[in-house]
Amino acid sequence: MTKTLVLLRHGQSQWNLDNRFTGWVDVDLSEKGVAEAKAAGKLMQDEGLAFDVVHTSLLKRAIRTMQLAMEESDQLWVPVRRSWRLNERHYGGLQGLNKAETTAKHGEEQVLVWRRSYDTPPPEMPVSDPGHPANDRRYQGLDKRVLPGTESLKLTLERVLPYWHDAIVPDLLADKTVLVAAHGNSLRAMVKYLDGISDDEITGLNIPTGIPLKYTLDDQLNVVDKGYLGDEDAAKAAAEAVANQAKA
């Protein structure tokens, strides 16, 4: 019996619109992001997806996307589990900076390394910074040693995988249809793991905002089929737009 997993990156946030590094900053959706979230819900409804559980992060752009999409598909009642482990990659000292301006200052090659290399994190945010998660009330119950001041995709994957194995896998093995509403890099990490993408190849993968990515998995959770819902060309164009964000 096959399993169904849907990954949904949040709709465009205000800082996506402003072309700023966001990371763990709790930015809300833009007007376009709200429309994208509702459109995602319609696509899932048209696909006939009936979810049993939703997993999301502790950041409002993912939470609101999930709520809007589930409301649009008349599934707002479905149980939701939230975890900091599904948060966006922490961009360290780059958080809040304009991507194009950062590229103009540091060069496209360096910014590409910070944004897309597998194992090179951006400059670290000190714990004394008010923006560090150790100073955020929502994370006060966690050991401060697990809270990042910066992350590479490799570190993001190491953070996401325990939640995958401990929370999402049991749902899939129980034949539940699962939605994960999260972020570009936490979902890139998950896709890397599911698809067995190499460290080098993952640098070229971009996930568009607000377009559901449906996986069909076998009993061992190997990928049988995958694809974005809706217009394939639109998904490709949206992913390309993400890739071009940091160009000066």
Disulfide bonds with the S-S distance in Angstrom:
none
